[in-house]
Each structure stands twice: as C-alpha cells, then as structure tokens.
Amino acid sequence: MKICVIGGGASGSVCAIMLARNGHQVTLYEKNEKIGKKLYITGKGRCNLTNATTGNEFLKHVVHGNKFLLSSETRFNSEDTMAFFESLGVPLKIERGNRVFPVSDKSSDIISALASELKKQKVQLEFGKVVTGIYTSNGAVAGVELDGEKIPYDAVVVATGGKSYEATGSTGDGYNFALSTGHNIIKPVPSLVGVCVSDLDIFALQGLSLKNVVVSAFKKDKCLYKSEIGEMLFTDFGVSGPIVLSLSAFVNREEPTDLKLYIDLKPAISQKELEDRITRDINVLGAKQVGTLLEGLLPKSMCEIVSNRLGLMLADKANQLTKENRERLAYLLKNFDLSVTAFEGFNRAVITSGGVDLKQVSPKDMQSKLVKNLYFIGEVLDVDALTGGFNLQIAFSTAAACASNIY
Ligand SMILES: Cc1cc2nc3c(=O)[nH]c(=O)nc-3n(C[C@H](O)[C@H](O)[C@H](O)COP(=O)(O)OP(=O)(O)OC[C@H]3O[C@@H](n4cnc5c(N)ncnc54)[C@H](O)[C@@H]3O)c2cc1C
C-alpha cells in the first residue's frame, strides 16, 4: 500500500518504520527540517521513553482513554518499546519509578536511532513540508494536500501531536484534519501544567519547594482530586511541581475560576493531633513569640503569611494564643487555601489533553470509524497520562496498533 504518515514525532516515526518493515511504500511528512523536535526536549533532554510497567499498573497512570488503550497497550507494551529501541542499538536503563531512559542520558540517541532506521527502511522523508489538508472520496481517504497540490495515498496516518510547546511543530493541525473529515474534537486543554492563583501573599514564596505535602482541588465543596504525598513548588504565577502537574491532569477540563486548591502542610497527622502538638509546643515555648512557634512548624518564609492570614502578629506571645487561635492555626496548616485563576498555557504544558473523540476511532487499529483508511495515533487522540514515560508509550502503542493492522 502507498501510505502517508503526517508528522515525524514519536508516534509518526515509529509507525513509519513499522509500516515500511511490513512492506508498504511509506512517505513521512514532517514540517521541521528533521524528525523528533519534541522528543529532543523530553525528560529534560534525557527522554524518559517509557515506564517499565504493563497492563493494569500502566493503565492506572492513564488519565483519559485507558479503556481505549487497553488493546494497543496489551499488544505493544513497555517491554516491546524497550526491545524495539534496544534492537536499534540504544542501550536502556530503568530508574526510580520504573522510568526508562537511554543509558547515555541523551534523547538525541533515540532520535538518531529512529532517523537511521527510517533511512534503512527506505521511508521517503519529506522534511520542511506542511500538510495542509486531507481529502476523501466515497467515505475513504484519498490523499493529502500540500500547498494546494493533491497527492494521492491509499492510507493516511495523522501523527501530528497535540498543541503544547508549539515551537516543536505540534501546532494542533491534526485537529483541523479531523474536523474537516467530520470528526468531533474534545476541546484541547493544557495538561501536566502549573496552576495560576490570585492569592497575592504567596508570590513572596516564589522558588520555595515543599516536600511531603498533599494538594487537593475543590469545586465548591466537592473534592475533585487529592494528590499523593509529594513535592510542590511556589512559582512566579502560582504553584507547580510534581504533585501540582499531576493534579492539573485531573481537573483541567473544569472552569479554572471555579476551583480552589488546599495544601495540607502536615498530611502525616490529623488536625486534632496537630492541635495537640501546637499546645505542647506552646507549653515548651512559654512567653516566646508566635514567630518562634511557627518556625517550628513551617518554612521560615511562610510564617508571616500564615500569621497574617490568622490576623496574628509574629511578635505576639505564643502562650497568649487562645484555644480558637490554636484551632484556626491547625486548620490553616491542614488547609492552606489558594484561589485558581487559570492553568498555565499550552507553551508550558507537557501535554495536551483532549483531541480526536475516541468514540470515532477503532481501539484495535486506530482507524477512523467515519473515514476508511484514515488513522489517528499519538497525542492528537483524546488520550493522556501522567509523567513517567506513559505519554511516549501511548505514542508507541498506538503507532504499533496502526502499523500492524494495515494490510
Ligand atoms: C517538555 C516536554 C517534556 C516531555 N517529556 C516526556 C517524557 O520524558 N516522557 C514522556 O512519555 N512524554 C514526555 N512528553 C510528552 C511527549 O513528548 C508527547 O506525548 C509525544 O511526543 C507525543 O508524540 P506524537 O507523535 O503524538 O506527537 P509529537 O511528538 O508532538 O510529533 C508531532 C509531529 O508532527 C509534526 N507536524 C504537525 N503538524 C504537521 C503538519 N501539518 N505537516 C507536517 N508535520 C506536522 C510536528 O512538527 C511534530 O514533529 C514531554 C513533552 C514536553 C513538551
């Protein structure tokens, strides 16, 4: 078959290799001058290419589309990804949290391996070419358009990625291809991204990282998401860091201004236990200042903010705190609240959540249910997962599902 793959990112490069190995005549269009511009920046330049977990354990980290991905992940999982890259001559290692990286710690090794194999498999590489449309005939794909020119193909694979980090070439073109061929798009939103807040007092905390805290997101009185104990960071616009990025993936389809975040600064103990601890500390401190009491409970830079929020002065005497003050302090340390104004934009989002409606795509081979021989793979689909190598594995599993089912 004469097949066109649009996009030389993670999913498109692997799919093109697999299709060519299966004997198809493959053309890969990539708008950049080389493949893998986004791959290059993955894992802070080290490329966390998969997570060495499979089956249910893997799917637990998928936020949207885990049912859809069940079949493709079963047939091409992280073990297959590792075998694929090792067979291309890239030795791999497994780090904390089952994260898989090249031994060299260089994403460029992954890209070079893909580029060599594309050449070896004689994939026709069309760099610097932007596909502008897809055309169909009698309910089947007929080809692609470039600069007004129609080029016929028997099958077309859309591997154009999402909309995050647009400078890498992922500018959301695939959504337009899907819409123009009659598909629904679930609204794309930034995911694995920091959260902007309106609480001016916390901006003094920029750069402060808190370890062993829990962050929850509430809409009115309903808890939508509660993180695991982990690390977060105060930034120039609000909050970020690992547990906030994960939180964003679960609540980013909500209206941001409806959301409040609560930081539990003492997740290991209950509010009552915290009140008892505060009382014990006060008994030891006697007439010393509230500031000294707070410094025993919090990072120094947070003490004034907490005392201001409680209407106390750092110079007040600790042993003059009323029972109500002690209860309010314990409550605030368990529920340090922030009002959300927005999620950071696509250009700071690790991935895009939303995309081609999964109801219109077959999970077995990624073929559109509306247009024959049209396929969608990778981040352009309405699938997304947490950090840890899961998103690249989704790109590879969906690529393999597509490639192994085109005859
Ligand atoms: C900073 C950062 C770090 C990340 N780190 C990790 C990580 O360590 N592990 C992990 O699992 N995931 C990571 N991700 C996510 C991961 O990179 C993506 O999920 C993955 O690259 C998606 O693959 P894809 O093939 O769907 O799209 P992409 O890799 O985005 O590739 C799409 C390609 O299509 C091309 N293209 C688009 N439109 C057209 C067109 N009209 N014509 C021709 N070409 C076109 C683009 O130029 C691009 O090269 C990271 C993302 C970012 C932004």
The ligand as an ORCA input file, in Angstrom:
! r2SCAN-3c Opt
* xyz 0 1
  C       8.952     19.495     27.665
  C       8.320     18.132     27.424
  C       8.869     17.020     28.023
  C       8.274     15.773     27.836
  N       8.866     14.680     28.412
  C       8.296     13.462     28.250
  C       8.931     12.297     28.778
  O      10.058     12.348     29.283
  N       8.269     11.117     28.652
  C       7.046     11.004     28.037
  O       6.477      9.917     27.982
  N       6.465     12.087     27.451
  C       7.069     13.296     27.535
  N       6.493     14.386     26.929
  C       5.263     14.177     26.104
  C       5.648     13.556     24.752
  O       6.733     14.273     24.195
  C       4.461     13.587     23.793
  O       3.353     12.991     24.403
  C       4.812     12.856     22.496
  O       5.910     13.471     21.848
  C       3.616     12.812     21.551
  O       4.029     12.174     20.367
  P       3.273     12.443     18.999
  O       3.974     11.634     17.969
  O       1.829     12.241     19.162
  O       3.484     13.990     18.702
  P       4.819     14.858     18.557
  O       5.977     14.162     19.132
  O       4.442     16.192     19.077
  O       5.058     14.916     16.978
  C       4.188     15.547     16.090
  C       4.988     15.924     14.840
  O       4.099     16.278     13.789
  C       4.651     17.362     13.068
  N       3.555     18.051     12.396
  C       2.463     18.626     12.989
  N       1.614     19.112     12.065
  C       2.175     18.830     10.847
  C       1.787     19.085      9.504
  N       0.654     19.742      9.218
  N       2.602     18.666      8.491
  C       3.774     18.026      8.747
  N       4.186     17.759     10.020
  C       3.399     18.156     11.046
  C       5.339     18.206     14.136
  O       6.311     19.048     13.600
  C       5.897     17.134     15.062
  O       7.223     16.797     14.733
  C       7.087     15.642     27.051
  C       6.561     16.765     26.424
  C       7.174     18.001     26.607
  C       6.590     19.201     25.908
*
